[in-house]
Structure formats: structure tokens, C-alpha cells
């Protein structure tokens, strides 16, 4: 591999130098030496609301467009009185061990057919720019600069050199395309806006196009405006396309808005275009870069570089996929993937936008997998794992706003379906935050809101913001706690308080008495064991994940009420009920049980590891605090992997995070490498395998970014742990700007796999407890003070 890499690097260095483009190892750029042939090779840009995938094609550029609120469907609530009526009977059947009967009754009375009003996320359309005079191009280079959030393309032809840039500005709310040649009168092109369904494109004047439409099932109305400004040459519209002749350069501004945000969405488009025209390209570009870098440059990561770092990104990924032993030849790719996750979060989730969905904001399909919705049984939550420790806290504001909106239908569902106070959210929802029991018994899960609200509590832990705790976090946490207080019932056999009927996402167990032979179970892989459907079930009372989430919610409310000095009676009730919750248990294989009973799993290699929530993202299971449970969690991981687990991008990312929590750097590294090898497209977007083909799902990108951060810094156990899961292949490096709970910002430097120095910045003061290896120190900090430490954790001033 070394010879192959050296030859490849030498070849590309010659091209890069001759092309007068300076590329250095460790630069935060995805780059390629040919145009994108398909969507999974195109490069994403976005401003939280507007998004584009840039193909970089020389003769006909293709830019696939999105806006985060373009949804078919609408908000609604579908009554299910039969659900509340049958809750006692389903519970009793489960308590009696009649799981098949309970499953059948729950399926009959607690699920509904998919309602078309749920809808799905839809694309805005495509922009095509067809050029004249571009043939036999050479010295081609396209890239996405993560530091400036600009996608660019450059190449030579016999007519000269062409340069293109594209970015989405958050301050100005426009997408900007810049076209330039190095010779006068070089740009000849035709620009069109298209959409496959339910939209009309019209020329407004000689330099402006509009696109207007409405999504299906009473869905969102939307509109877009595209306006060009020329230097030199001439412009006109023809057949509802913009035709540009002999221009020196072209700036194209595009904006889009919808009825979800504005009744006068086309007027908003016009105002944004007018503002862009008045400010001009250079000012918009400068402010865009400054706005992006204000967020992006908060964290720096260096894991070392080699000559492989100079290869095109797809070639680097190809070498990872070919290498079956080690990734040490390109540790910098892990750093790039980390920063790419941060970049994608900045590009898909900004204040006053919708939260990032299953595809972030980038979706080309009118019938996207899983509706490109909000799956809240891990996927939406994983999208926001990196916000706090990766120093992007304000990017979670769309999630907090969304949780607030969930109360509208969630309160109705809690009362009408469960007879409970508070609010509830099932497995999936849409931009109207419906609480829907769709997709079969997968929807019979009450923990979506509880898991999502964990992010509110995490923000308090990182920020120490009591105003946020009082006004945003505690009210939501309290409502969820009230729901669980009303939902819990006493288990007649054990006396524990359990919730349900519910499921453990999205696994099934074999009904006791229906177990196949042990060798059959041993052969069962990720696709399941081939067990007949009538021999397995998913519905139970008190599965482990439900118990863990309820315990977390109660604990968070207890602490919050103490901090805020409110609700003493409510707090006492929570303390009493928490003491009666079902404990975590170790099963016959030494694994952490997924259910209250030690059932056999129908899919031992299942992609979800729901019952490890208490280890990560929770902290009920820790290496030093609960060593027996940590060992059982490790055994659970080993069994999953033995049977083919971790085979989707987000699942592999989750395993990496869990290994980091277990402080096993080599296994975490192996899982991260597996994700790169098996679950990444050429543009480094996450690949979720399906039987009908691989599809993009962004949670794996965010999960990978968080995993890298957690390998280098942990703070979930009440102490700041430096380099808890550093793999041997990241021998030398540094990270600057990671955040820790308690309001600390941390820089870490290491050499030869050992800590060399660190720096702690205290934002809010308070006690700092610091660990490296087996050594622990504690010291008081002052607000805004910085503390430097050497390799032995001695404060140097």
C-alpha cells in the first residue's frame, strides 16, 4: 500500500502544483479530480434552511436544491380511544406471560394505518447551468472547503480557465453562485430551474426566474427566486430560462421560502433578493465566511498527517476500504470526518430553522426513505450529540423549539391514549410534531420525548445556565416526568414499577417456549434467525431502555428542582418512585438484559443497542461506578458484533461512542474504521444499508463526530477525563476547544500516545475535577480563568 500511495501522491502533487492550487496535508477540504457522476459524490452546502448539493460538472453544472420546510402533508391528530380501553388487558396478558396474545391485541388496538397527511420531506428542485465552449477540459479540481463553507470548481479548456464558487449565506439567507473565466467575454451559459412535480417556473424579467408550487396532501406552499448579475456580456430570458452571452463573470442569487414560515413567502423571497443585490457579492461572501468561522473555528483537531492526506478524498476512502489491518496511514481522515460532522451541523441546523432531519436538509427524492422525517428512537437525538462537547451549543436551538411544539399533539395523545398527564412522543414525527402511532408496533414506544429532552439537561450541565434550566428545560422535563408517574404500574411478580406496554426499539424477542435449538440461535445474524413471526414478539412491560430513560428523567427533575428550589412535594414523589423502578439485570450470556425477562433475541445482530442507553448517551453505567454492569454492556456489544451488528452507518457510530465510554480506544478506533470502510459514500456522507440499496442518512456523520470527541475527552461521570480512549494509531496530536460539563473548555496535547500538556478554561467558575489515566486532581476555578497543566496534571501557573 505504501508504494501505491507514494506513486499516487506524487502524481497528484504534480497536478496540484501545475494547476497553481495549493493543497497541504491536514487541510480541511474534501476534494476530487473529476465531477460528481451521482448524488452520493456531490458536495453539500447549507445555511440551516437552504441547502444544495453541488455536482461540479464542467459542461452542465447540476445543483440539487432543498429548503428545510418543504413537506407534503400537514399537522393532524387521529383519535385512538380503543388504545386506552385496551391498555389494562394488554398489560395483564404480558404479566400472565401470554406474549403472543398481548402482541396480537396491541397490534389490533394500538396501531393505525399510515396516514398520507403525515407526508414527507421533499426537494425544492434542481438548478442546471448549461455552458457553451467547454470541451476537453483538463486540470480539473473541485472541493468543499470546510473552513469557509464554500464549494468550488476549477478547470482548464482551450478557451481558458474557469472558476466557480457556491455557498449558502446564513446572514443574508441566499444561495450564491459565482462564475468566472480568466479571459474577457468567456461565460456563455443557460440557467434553468426545474422541479419534477407540482411546480411552475416562469421568467419574471430578463435576469430573474421564479419557481412556485405546493406539496401533496395539503402540504406546504413554496417559492424560489433566482436573479443574475453580470460583469460584461448580455442577458435575456428565453423559454423560461436565463441565457447569458459573453460575460466576464456572473453572480447568481437564489432564495426560497415557504408557507410554513411565512404567509407572504414570495414577498420574503423578493426582499431577500433585493437585499443581496444592494449588498453585492463581495460583502455577502465576506460576511458568510465570518459567520461560519465564528462557529467552525472554535475547535481544532490534529491527529497527524501523512502523504496519503494529499490524495483526493475518494481515493483516501478507497484505501481505507481496501486496508483490512490498520488505518494509521491516514489518521487525518478521522480528523476530517470529525470536522465534516461539525460542518454539516452548522449547515443544517441554525437558530430559527427546523432541526436536522434524517437527511439533514439534503434530500433529492420525492419518496425518500423513512419519509426523511424525525425518527426519535435514536436518529434525531444522535444528530445533536456533538453540539455541546464540540462547541456548537446554539445549533441545538431548533431542537428545543421543536420539543416545545411537540407538546401540542403530545399532550392530547398522553391524555387520550394513555390517560396520563404531560406529553408523549412516539417513534417518528414530522415538521408539525404530530404524535402518531404509525409503522406498526414500532410506534408503540413512549420514550421519544424523554430521550429528546435529555439534550435540554445536557445543555444545562455544559452551560450552568439556571435561566435556561428554569424557563426551557425544567418545564419540559417536569411534563415528561408527570407522564411517566401516571403511566407506571406495579409488576405483580416483582413489585417493581414498570411502564408499558412498550417495545425496545426496534428489536424482538422469542416468546418463551418457542426457542429454537441453540445452534440455530448461534447462526442467527444481522438479518435475523428466520424464526416464524408467530414465535416472536416485541411488546412487553418495562424493557431496559424504558427503565433507564424514566430513571434519567426522574433524576434530572430531582436535581433541577433542587437547583431551582421549587416543587419539593413533586421532588419527594419522584425520589420515592425512582427507588421502585426495575433495576438493570445481567442475563445468562453475561449480557445486559434488553427486557425485564432474560428473553432470547430474535435478531442477536440487531442494529439497535437500545438497552445500552444507560451507558451512552446516559451515564447510569460507568466503568468505575458500576463495573459489573459495564462488563455486561461490553458483553452485549461483543454478542452484537459476533452476529453482524453495527452494519448501518448510525449503528456503527453508536458502537464507536459506546466503546469510547468503555474507554477502549482500540475497539472504538476499529468501529470508526468499520464505519468509514462500509458506511461512507465518496462525499463522506453516511451510508445506511438497505436491501434495495444504500441510502444517505446523516445521523452517522454526527455520531462519528461525537465519537471522536468522546475518545479524546469525557465528562459524563463528574470529572473531566483527558484522552480516555486514545487509540495507538493516533500517536501524536492535539485538540483545542472541546467543551466539558461544568462549563469548561479544554485543550489537550499528546505525544507518543501520552499526554504532554493540557489547558482548562473555566467559563463559570466552580470546582474542576480532572483525570488522566489513574491520576485525579481537583482545584477551584475562577470565572474566565485559564489553567495550564503539564503531563503529570501539575498546574504550571
ChimeraX attribute file (.defattr): number of C-alpha atoms within 10 A of each C-alpha:
attribute: neighborCount
match mode: 1-to-1
recipient: residues
	/A:1	9
	/A:2	10
	/A:3	8
	/A:4	10
	/A:5	19
	/A:6	14
	/A:7	11
	/A:8	17
	/A:9	18
	/A:10	14
	/A:11	12
	/A:12	16
	/A:13	19
	/A:14	10
	/A:15	16
	/A:16	18
	/A:17	11
	/A:18	11
	/A:19	16
	/A:20	9
	/A:21	12
	/A:22	9
	/A:23	16
	/A:24	13
	/A:25	15
	/A:26	20
	/A:27	15
	/A:28	20
	/A:29	24
	/A:30	22
	/A:31	23
	/A:32	22
	/A:33	22
	/A:34	18
	/A:35	18
	/A:36	20
	/A:37	11
	/A:38	9
	/A:39	20
	/A:40	21
	/A:41	20
	/A:42	27
	/A:43	25
	/A:44	29
	/A:45	29
	/A:46	31
	/A:47	29
	/A:48	29
	/A:49	28
	/A:50	28
	/A:51	28
	/A:52	30
	/A:53	24
	/A:54	29
	/A:55	25
	/A:56	29
	/A:57	19
	/A:58	25
	/A:59	16
	/A:60	17
	/A:61	18
	/A:62	21
	/A:63	24
	/A:64	24
	/A:65	27
	/A:66	24
	/A:67	29
	/A:68	28
	/A:69	26
	/A:70	25
	/A:71	32
	/A:72	23
	/A:73	22
	/A:74	22
	/A:75	16
	/A:76	15
	/A:77	14
	/A:78	13
	/A:79	12
	/A:80	17
	/A:81	13
	/A:82	14
	/A:83	20
	/A:84	17
	/A:85	15
	/A:86	17
	/A:87	19
	/A:88	12
	/A:89	14
	/A:90	27
	/A:91	24
	/A:92	16
	/A:93	17
	/A:94	19
	/A:95	16
	/A:96	12
	/A:97	14
	/A:98	15
	/A:99	24
	/A:100	20
	/A:101	14
	/A:102	24
	/A:103	22
	/A:104	15
	/A:105	18
	/A:106	23
	/A:107	15
	/A:108	15
	/A:109	17
	/A:110	25
	/A:111	21
	/A:112	17
	/A:113	9
	/A:114	13
	/A:115	13
	/A:116	13
	/A:117	17
	/A:118	25
	/A:119	25
	/A:120	27
	/A:121	33
	/A:122	26
	/A:123	27
	/A:124	36
	/A:125	22
	/A:126	19
	/A:127	20
	/A:128	19
	/A:129	21
	/A:130	18
	/A:131	18
	/A:132	13
	/A:133	13
	/A:134	19
	/A:135	13
	/A:136	10
	/A:137	17
	/A:138	16
	/A:139	16
	/A:140	21
	/A:141	22
	/A:142	28
	/A:143	22
	/A:144	26
	/A:145	17
	/A:146	23
	/A:147	19
	/A:148	21
	/A:149	26
	/A:150	24
	/A:151	26
	/A:152	22
	/A:153	25
	/A:154	23
	/A:155	21
	/A:156	21
	/A:157	16
	/A:158	11
	/A:159	14
	/A:160	14
	/A:161	18
	/A:162	22
	/A:163	17
	/A:164	20
	/A:165	20
	/A:166	26
	/A:167	26
	/A:168	30
	/A:169	27
	/A:170	22
	/A:171	13
	/A:172	19
	/A:173	25
	/A:174	28
	/A:175	24
	/A:176	24
	/A:177	20
	/A:178	18
	/A:179	20
	/A:180	21
	/A:181	21
	/A:182	15
	/A:183	14
	/A:184	15
	/A:185	17
	/A:186	23
	/A:187	26
	/A:188	21
	/A:189	21
	/A:190	20
	/A:191	21
	/A:192	21
	/A:193	24
	/A:194	17
	/A:195	18
	/A:196	11
	/A:197	14
	/A:198	10
	/A:199	17
	/A:200	16
	/A:201	20
	/A:202	17
	/A:203	20
	/A:204	14
	/A:205	13
	/A:206	18
	/A:207	20
	/A:208	21
	/A:209	23
	/A:210	23
	/A:211	21
	/A:212	20
	/A:213	18
	/A:214	20
	/A:215	24
	/A:216	19
	/A:217	14
	/A:218	15
	/A:219	21
	/A:220	20
	/A:221	22
	/A:222	25
	/A:223	24
	/A:224	24
	/A:225	25
	/A:226	27
	/A:227	23
	/A:228	21
	/A:229	19
	/A:230	19
	/A:231	14
	/A:232	16
	/A:233	17
	/A:234	16
	/A:235	20
	/A:236	16
	/A:237	20
	/A:238	11
	/A:239	10
	/A:240	20
	/A:241	22
	/A:242	24
	/A:243	21
	/A:244	22
	/A:245	18
	/A:246	17
	/A:247	23
	/A:248	19
	/A:249	24
	/A:250	21
	/A:251	20
	/A:252	21
	/A:253	26
	/A:254	24
	/A:255	26
	/A:256	29
	/A:257	29
	/A:258	25
	/A:259	17
	/A:260	18
	/A:261	13
	/A:262	13
	/A:263	12
	/A:264	11
	/A:265	19
	/A:266	22
	/A:267	13
	/A:268	18
	/A:269	23
	/A:270	17
	/A:271	13
	/A:272	21
	/A:273	22
	/A:274	13
	/A:275	14
	/A:276	22
	/A:277	17
	/A:278	10
	/A:279	12
	/A:280	13
	/A:281	17
	/A:282	9
	/A:283	11
	/A:284	21
	/A:285	19
	/A:286	12
	/A:287	15
	/A:288	23
	/A:289	18
	/A:290	15
	/A:291	15
	/A:292	21
	/A:293	16
	/A:294	10
	/A:295	18
	/A:296	23
	/A:297	14
	/A:298	13
	/A:299	20
	/A:300	15
	/A:301	22
	/A:302	18
	/A:303	20
	/A:304	21
	/A:305	21
	/A:306	13
	/A:307	18
	/A:308	23
	/A:309	24
	/A:310	23
	/A:311	24
	/A:312	22
	/A:313	22
	/A:314	18
	/A:315	19
	/A:316	18
	/A:317	21
	/A:318	14
	/A:319	19
	/A:320	22
	/A:321	18
	/A:322	10
	/A:323	14
	/A:324	11
	/A:325	9
	/A:326	13
	/A:327	20
	/A:328	16
	/A:329	21
	/A:330	22
	/A:331	21
	/A:332	24
	/A:333	24
	/A:334	22
	/A:335	23
	/A:336	24
	/A:337	21
	/A:338	23
	/A:339	27
	/A:340	25
	/A:341	27
	/A:342	24
	/A:343	24
	/A:344	25
	/A:345	28
	/A:346	23
	/A:347	26
	/A:348	26
	/A:349	28
	/A:350	21
	/A:351	16
	/A:352	13
	/A:353	22
	/A:354	22
	/A:355	29
	/A:356	31
	/A:357	26
	/A:358	25
	/A:359	24
	/A:360	27
	/A:361	33
	/A:362	29
	/A:363	28
	/A:364	20
	/A:365	15
	/A:366	18
	/A:367	14
	/A:368	18
	/A:369	17
	/A:370	14
	/A:371	23
	/A:372	26
	/A:373	24
	/A:374	23
	/A:375	19
	/A:376	20
	/A:377	26
	/A:378	21
	/A:379	23
	/A:380	24
	/A:381	23
	/A:382	23
	/A:383	29
	/A:384	24
	/A:385	21
	/A:386	26
	/A:387	23
	/A:388	24
	/A:389	26
	/A:390	27
	/A:391	21
	/A:392	20
	/A:393	17
	/A:394	15
	/A:395	26
	/A:396	25
	/A:397	18
	/A:398	19
	/A:399	25
	/A:400	20
	/A:401	16
	/A:402	18
	/A:403	20
	/A:404	15
	/A:405	15
	/A:406	22
	/A:407	23
	/A:408	16
	/A:409	21
	/A:410	24
	/A:411	21
	/A:412	20
	/A:413	27
	/A:414	25
	/A:415	16
	/A:416	18
	/A:417	20
	/A:418	22
	/A:419	17
	/A:420	20
	/A:421	21
	/A:422	23
	/A:423	26
	/A:424	29
	/A:425	32
	/A:426	23
	/A:427	26
	/A:428	25
	/A:429	23
	/A:430	25
	/A:431	25
	/A:432	19
	/A:433	23
	/A:434	24
	/A:435	29
	/A:436	27
	/A:437	25
	/A:438	20
	/A:439	15
	/A:440	15
	/A:441	23
	/A:442	21
	/A:443	23
	/A:444	26
	/A:445	23
	/A:446	25
	/A:447	26
	/A:448	22
	/A:449	24
	/A:450	25
	/A:451	25
	/A:452	22
	/A:453	21
	/A:454	19
	/A:455	21
	/A:456	22
	/A:457	23
	/A:458	19
	/A:459	22
	/A:460	22
	/A:461	18
	/A:462	21
	/A:463	21
	/A:464	18
	/A:465	13
	/A:466	16
	/A:467	11
	/A:468	15
	/A:469	23
	/A:470	17
	/A:471	10
	/A:472	18
	/A:473	24
	/A:474	23
	/A:475	14
	/A:476	24
	/A:477	24
	/A:478	22
	/A:479	20
	/A:480	27
	/A:481	26
	/A:482	19
	/A:483	24
	/A:484	27
	/A:485	21
	/A:486	15
	/A:487	19
	/A:488	19
	/A:489	18
	/A:490	14
	/A:491	18
	/A:492	11
	/A:493	8
	/A:494	9
	/A:495	12
	/A:496	19
	/A:497	22
	/A:498	25
	/A:499	25
	/A:500	24
	/A:501	25
	/A:502	22
	/A:503	26
	/A:504	27
	/A:505	25
	/A:506	17
	/A:507	22
	/A:508	24
	/A:509	23
	/A:510	22
	/A:511	20
	/A:512	16
	/A:513	7
	/A:514	13
	/A:515	18
	/A:516	13
	/A:517	8
	/A:518	8
	/A:519	8
	/A:520	12
	/A:521	20
	/A:522	12
	/A:523	13
	/A:524	20
	/A:525	20
	/A:526	20
	/A:527	15
	/A:528	18
	/A:529	18
	/A:530	12
	/A:531	17
	/A:532	10
	/A:533	11
	/A:534	12
	/A:535	17
	/A:536	21
	/A:537	22
	/A:538	26
	/A:539	29
	/A:540	27
	/A:541	26
	/A:542	28
	/A:543	27
	/A:544	26
	/A:545	23
	/A:546	29
	/A:547	25
	/A:548	27
	/A:549	22
	/A:550	24
	/A:551	24
	/A:552	22
	/A:553	24
	/A:554	25
	/A:555	17
	/A:556	20
	/A:557	27
	/A:558	22
	/A:559	13
	/A:560	23
	/A:561	19
	/A:562	13
	/A:563	12
	/A:564	13
	/A:565	9
	/A:566	13
	/A:567	14
	/A:568	12
	/A:569	8
	/A:570	15
	/A:571	20
	/A:572	12
	/A:573	13
	/A:574	20
	/A:575	15
	/A:576	10
	/A:577	16
	/A:578	20
	/A:579	12
	/A:580	13
	/A:581	22
	/A:582	23
	/A:583	15
	/A:584	21
	/A:585	17
	/A:586	19
	/A:587	18
	/A:588	10
	/A:589	12
	/A:590	17
	/A:591	21
	/A:592	25
	/A:593	24
	/A:594	28
	/A:595	26
	/A:596	18
	/A:597	15
	/A:598	17
	/A:599	17
	/A:600	22
	/A:601	23
	/A:602	28
	/A:603	24
	/A:604	27
	/A:605	26
	/A:606	25
	/A:607	25
	/A:608	22
	/A:609	24
	/A:610	21
	/A:611	24
	/A:612	28
	/A:613	20
	/A:614	23
	/A:615	21
	/A:616	21
	/A:617	19
	/A:618	16
	/A:619	16
	/A:620	21
	/A:621	25
	/A:622	22
	/A:623	15
	/A:624	10
	/A:625	12
	/A:626	11
	/A:627	12
	/A:628	16
	/A:629	22
	/A:630	23
	/A:631	19
	/A:632	21
	/A:633	27
	/A:634	19
	/A:635	17
	/A:636	24
	/A:637	21
	/A:638	15
	/A:639	17
	/A:640	22
	/A:641	19
	/A:642	16
	/A:643	20
	/A:644	18
	/A:645	24
	/A:646	26
	/A:647	21
	/A:648	23
	/A:649	29
	/A:650	29
	/A:651	25
	/A:652	28
	/A:653	33
	/A:654	30
	/A:655	30
	/A:656	31
	/A:657	27
	/A:658	27
	/A:659	27
	/A:660	28
	/A:661	26
	/A:662	24
	/A:663	22
	/A:664	17
	/A:665	23
	/A:666	16
	/A:667	18
	/A:668	29
	/A:669	26
	/A:670	19
	/A:671	24
	/A:672	24
	/A:673	23
	/A:674	21
	/A:675	27
	/A:676	26
	/A:677	18
	/A:678	18
	/A:679	29
	/A:680	23
	/A:681	21
	/A:682	22
	/A:683	20
	/A:684	22
	/A:685	28
	/A:686	30
	/A:687	27
	/A:688	22
	/A:689	16
	/A:690	10
	/A:691	5
	/A:692	6
	/A:693	8
	/A:694	16
	/A:695	18
	/A:696	25
	/A:697	25
	/A:698	28
	/A:699	32
	/A:700	29
	/A:701	30
	/A:702	29
	/A:703	30
	/A:704	33
	/A:705	26
	/A:706	27
	/A:707	29
	/A:708	27
	/A:709	24
	/A:710	30
	/A:711	27
	/A:712	21
	/A:713	25
	/A:714	25
	/A:715	20
	/A:716	20
	/A:717	15
	/A:718	13
	/A:719	19
	/A:720	25
	/A:721	23
	/A:722	23
	/A:723	25
	/A:724	21
	/A:725	26
	/A:726	24
	/A:727	19
	/A:728	14
	/A:729	19
	/A:730	23
	/A:731	16
	/A:732	18
	/A:733	19
	/A:734	20
	/A:735	20
	/A:736	19
	/A:737	21
	/A:738	24
	/A:739	28
	/A:740	26
	/A:741	23
	/A:742	23
	/A:743	21
	/A:744	25
	/A:745	22
	/A:746	23
	/A:747	21
	/A:748	22
	/A:749	21
	/A:750	20
	/A:751	13
	/A:752	12
	/A:753	16
	/A:754	17
	/A:755	21
	/A:756	18
	/A:757	20
	/A:758	22
	/A:759	20
	/A:760	23
	/A:761	21
	/A:762	23
	/A:763	19
	/A:764	17
	/A:765	17
	/A:766	15
	/A:767	14
	/A:768	20
	/A:769	16
	/A:770	18
	/A:771	19
	/A:772	17
	/A:773	11
	/A:774	5
	/A:775	10
	/A:776	14
	/A:777	15
	/A:778	12
	/A:779	10
	/A:780	10
	/A:781	19
	/A:782	14
	/A:783	12
	/A:784	11
	/A:785	12
	/A:786	16
	/A:787	16
	/A:788	16
	/A:789	16
	/A:790	14
	/A:791	14
	/A:792	13
	/A:793	20
	/A:794	13
	/A:795	16
	/A:796	10
	/A:797	7
